[in-house]
């Protein structure tokens, strides 16, 4: 992840989902769809905690929340989330 938030005590998946439900800018979108390039079969994959902020993806992974894409909007939202959850923002 290019930018992420974490704290000393891991953020639980349930805590993240509960937070997302209170934030009007975030949409929980735990399924991703695509096409297998070899078989051309349609795939649907569950990604727990996957959330959308407009066209940006915010991912929950092992107690850390972050994004592979950096933008000022994502950074501002992660700072807001970090403050609410008692976490810190890190950039790579």
N, C-alpha and C positions, 0 to 999 in steps of 0.2 A: 504494500500500500504506500502511495506517495505521501499521503497525509492521514493521520489517524489520531484517535484519542484513547488513552488508557489511564488506569489508576492502580494504586497498590493492590487493592482487592478487585479481582476480575469483575467486569460488568456482566451480569448474567443475561442469557438470552431473553428470559421473561422480563427482566428490568428494561431491556432495550425495546422489546415489543410494546410494553406498557407505555414507555416514553413516546414511541412513534404514534401511538393512538391518540396522544394529547397534542401533537404538533400538526397544525393544519397544512404546513408546507411539505410534510413527508407522507409518502404512500407506501405501505407495506406490500411488496410485490415479490413473494417468495418463490415464484415459478419463473423460469426462463425457458424460452422456446427457441429452437433452431433446427437446422437440417443437417443430417449426417452427410458430409461431402462424398463419402464413398458409396453408401447404400441409398442415399437420397430420402431416407426415412425421417419423418418428423420426430423430433425429440422434445420432451418436456422434462425439465430437471428442477427439483426442489432445492432452493438455497435458503435455508433458515436465516431469518433476520435481514434478508436483502430488502433494501428500501430505495425508493426513488425520490430525488429532489429535482423536480422538473425533468430534464434529460440526463441528469447525473445519477450515478449509482453509488449508494452508501452501503457498505457490507459489514456484517457482524461476523467476526471470526475469533473464536477462542478468547472471549472476554475483551476484545479490541474492536473498535468501530472506526471505519475509515473508508477511503476512496482511492482508486488507482488513478483517477483523473484530478488534476489540480485546477481549481478555479477560485476566484475571489468569493463567489457565492457559496461554494462548498466549504471553503475555509471559514467564512462567517458563520455558517450553520454548525460546523463542528465545534467552533468556539462556544456557541450558544448551548449546544448539547453538553459539552464538557463542563460548563459552569453548572448546569442543572444536575449533572450526575457526579459532580465532585472529581472530575478527571482533568488531565492535562492534554494539550494538543502537541503533536510531534510531526515534524516534516522531514522527509528524506530526500 
